Amino acid sequence: MSSKLCLAQDPDADHLLSTNPPALLFGMLLDRHTA
């Protein structure tokens, strides 16, 4: 099963996030916003 993510609105970045789970995890961790 393959799923395509559209998170970054950049085709290259979306492809990387869709095919590389560690990249998705690190991206989510680095994207945290502090209040």
Distance bins in CASP14 RR format, pairs under 12 A and 6 or more apart:
PFRMAT RR
TARGET T0000
AUTHOR 0000-0000-0000
RMODE 2
METHOD distances of the structure
MODEL  1
2 15 0 0 0 0 0 1 0 0 0 0 0
2 18 1 0 0 1 0 0 0 0 0 0 0
2 19 0 0 0 0 1 0 0 0 0 0 0
3 14 0 0 0 0 0 1 0 0 0 0 0
3 17 0 0 0 0 0 1 0 0 0 0 0
3 18 1 0 0 1 0 0 0 0 0 0 0
3 19 0 0 0 0 0 1 0 0 0 0 0
3 21 0 0 0 0 0 1 0 0 0 0 0
3 24 0 0 0 0 0 1 0 0 0 0 0
4 11 0 0 0 0 0 1 0 0 0 0 0
4 14 1 0 0 1 0 0 0 0 0 0 0
4 15 0 0 0 0 1 0 0 0 0 0 0
4 16 0 0 0 0 0 1 0 0 0 0 0
4 17 0 0 0 0 1 0 0 0 0 0 0
4 18 1 0 1 0 0 0 0 0 0 0 0
4 19 0 0 0 0 1 0 0 0 0 0 0
5 11 0 0 0 0 0 1 0 0 0 0 0
5 13 0 0 0 0 1 0 0 0 0 0 0
5 14 1 0 1 0 0 0 0 0 0 0 0
5 15 0 0 0 0 1 0 0 0 0 0 0
5 16 0 0 0 0 1 0 0 0 0 0 0
5 17 1 0 1 0 0 0 0 0 0 0 0
5 18 1 0 1 0 0 0 0 0 0 0 0
5 19 0 0 0 0 1 0 0 0 0 0 0
5 20 0 0 0 0 0 1 0 0 0 0 0
5 21 0 0 0 0 0 1 0 0 0 0 0
5 23 0 0 0 0 0 1 0 0 0 0 0
5 24 1 0 0 1 0 0 0 0 0 0 0
5 27 0 0 0 0 0 1 0 0 0 0 0
5 28 0 0 0 0 0 1 0 0 0 0 0
6 13 0 0 0 0 0 1 0 0 0 0 0
6 14 1 0 1 0 0 0 0 0 0 0 0
6 15 0 0 0 0 0 1 0 0 0 0 0
6 17 0 0 0 0 1 0 0 0 0 0 0
6 18 0 0 0 0 1 0 0 0 0 0 0
7 13 1 0 0 1 0 0 0 0 0 0 0
7 14 1 0 0 1 0 0 0 0 0 0 0
7 15 0 0 0 0 0 1 0 0 0 0 0
7 16 0 0 0 0 0 1 0 0 0 0 0
7 17 1 0 1 0 0 0 0 0 0 0 0
7 18 0 0 0 0 1 0 0 0 0 0 0
7 23 0 0 0 0 0 1 0 0 0 0 0
7 24 0 0 0 0 1 0 0 0 0 0 0
7 27 0 0 0 0 1 0 0 0 0 0 0
7 28 0 0 0 0 1 0 0 0 0 0 0
7 31 0 0 0 0 1 0 0 0 0 0 0
8 14 1 0 1 0 0 0 0 0 0 0 0
8 15 0 0 0 0 1 0 0 0 0 0 0
8 16 0 0 0 0 1 0 0 0 0 0 0
8 17 1 0 0 1 0 0 0 0 0 0 0
8 18 0 0 0 0 0 1 0 0 0 0 0
8 23 0 0 0 0 0 1 0 0 0 0 0
8 24 0 0 0 0 0 1 0 0 0 0 0
8 27 0 0 0 0 1 0 0 0 0 0 0
8 28 0 0 0 0 0 1 0 0 0 0 0
8 31 0 0 0 0 0 1 0 0 0 0 0
9 17 0 0 0 0 0 1 0 0 0 0 0
10 16 0 0 0 0 1 0 0 0 0 0 0
10 17 0 0 0 0 1 0 0 0 0 0 0
11 17 0 0 0 0 0 1 0 0 0 0 0
11 18 0 0 0 0 0 1 0 0 0 0 0
12 18 0 0 0 0 0 1 0 0 0 0 0
12 19 0 0 0 0 0 1 0 0 0 0 0
12 20 0 0 0 0 0 1 0 0 0 0 0
12 23 0 0 0 0 0 1 0 0 0 0 0
13 19 0 0 0 0 0 1 0 0 0 0 0
13 20 0 0 0 0 0 1 0 0 0 0 0
13 23 0 0 0 0 1 0 0 0 0 0 0
13 24 0 0 0 0 0 1 0 0 0 0 0
13 27 0 0 0 0 1 0 0 0 0 0 0
13 31 0 0 0 0 0 1 0 0 0 0 0
14 20 0 0 0 0 0 1 0 0 0 0 0
14 23 0 0 0 0 0 1 0 0 0 0 0
14 24 0 0 0 0 0 1 0 0 0 0 0
15 23 0 0 0 0 0 1 0 0 0 0 0
15 24 0 0 0 0 0 1 0 0 0 0 0
16 22 0 0 0 0 0 1 0 0 0 0 0
16 23 1 0 1 0 0 0 0 0 0 0 0
16 24 0 0 0 0 1 0 0 0 0 0 0
16 26 0 0 0 0 0 1 0 0 0 0 0
16 27 0 0 0 0 1 0 0 0 0 0 0
17 23 1 0 1 0 0 0 0 0 0 0 0
17 24 1 0 1 0 0 0 0 0 0 0 0
17 25 0 0 0 0 1 0 0 0 0 0 0
17 26 0 0 0 0 1 0 0 0 0 0 0
17 27 1 0 0 1 0 0 0 0 0 0 0
17 28 0 0 0 0 1 0 0 0 0 0 0
17 31 0 0 0 0 0 1 0 0 0 0 0
18 24 0 0 0 0 1 0 0 0 0 0 0
20 26 0 0 0 0 1 0 0 0 0 0 0
20 27 0 0 0 0 0 1 0 0 0 0 0
21 27 0 0 0 0 0 1 0 0 0 0 0
21 28 0 0 0 0 0 1 0 0 0 0 0
22 28 0 0 0 0 0 1 0 0 0 0 0
22 29 0 0 0 0 0 1 0 0 0 0 0
23 29 0 0 0 0 0 1 0 0 0 0 0
23 30 0 0 0 0 0 1 0 0 0 0 0
23 31 0 0 0 0 0 1 0 0 0 0 0
24 30 0 0 0 0 0 1 0 0 0 0 0
24 31 0 0 0 0 0 1 0 0 0 0 0
25 31 0 0 0 0 0 1 0 0 0 0 0
25 32 0 0 0 0 0 1 0 0 0 0 0
26 32 0 0 0 0 0 1 0 0 0 0 0
END
